[in-house]
């Protein structure tokens, strides 16, 4: 039983840390309303740099935000490769579904 509990705990932790919604990518180019203001996003630029920031403002060419440490950042929209938004609610639902599948489906 302890083995199942540790596997279940690991599964839930991985689910909560890995569920992110891809808002902008190569297949989904950035639109005017792609990013919501005052929401937290992980932005990957064309040089591979990952930046976690809260979007404060955006204009035609630049996204302005603030990191967790309070540093102000401005990223050109043309340099953005991918933008992900952490979706905790979906992560919890997915984790609960995984737990229900383990408990209710006989092996």
N, C-alpha and C positions, 0 to 999 in steps of 0.2 A: 504494500500500500504506500509505503514511503517513496518507492521508486516512481509510482504514478503521480504522487503529489509534487515531486521535484520536477518531473517532466511537464506537468501542468503549469507550475509556476514559471518555468522557463518559457513555455509557449505564450503565456500571458504577457510576460515582460517583453519578449520579442515583438509581439503584436502591437503593444502600446508604443514601442519606440520606433517601429518601422512604418506605421501607417501615415503617409503623407499624400495629399492630393496635389497632383501636378497641374499647376495653373497655366504656366507658359512653358512651351518646349519647342523643338524644331518643327514638330507637326502641328502644334497649336501656337501660332504667332501671337505676339502681344497686341491686344486691342486697347481702346481707351478705358474700358471698364473692367479690364482683367484683374487689376489689383484694387482691393478695398482699403480705404484709408484707416489708419490706426489698427491694422491687423498685422500679425507677425508672420513673416515669410522667410524662407531660406532661398537666397539668390545665388545662382552659379553663373559666373561670367565666362566669357570666351577663353580666358587664360586659365580656367579651372579653379579659380578662387571661390570658396563658399563663404557667404556672409549671411548670418542670421540677423534680421533687422525688423523693426516695426516701421511700416511705411507711413510717413507723415504728410508727404505732398508729392505730386507728380505733375510735370508739365509735358509739352510735346516731345522733349528729347531726354529728360532726366527724371530719375526716381530719387527722392530724398527720404532718408530714414535715419533711425537712431538704433544703435546696437544696445545690447544688454548692459554694457559698461558705460553707456551714456555718450559714446562717440557719434558725432554726426557724420553721415555718409551720403555721398551723391554718386549714383551709378548711371551712366549713360544707357538709355534703352537699347541702343545699337550694340552694346557690349554684353547684353543679357542673353545667356544660352538657355537657362532653365530657371523656373521659379516654382517652389513647392510650398504648400501651406500645411501646417500640422493640423490634422483633423482628429481630435481626441474622442469626440462622440462616436465617430465611425470605428475607431480603434476599440472602444469599449464594447460596442455592438458585435464586432468581429470576434473579440475575445470571448464574449459570452456565448456566441454561436459555437465556437470551438469547444468550449467547456461542455455545452449541451450535447454536442456530437459525441464527445468522449464518454459522457455519462449515460446517455440514452441509447446509443447504438451499440448493441452487443457485438463482441469480437468473436 
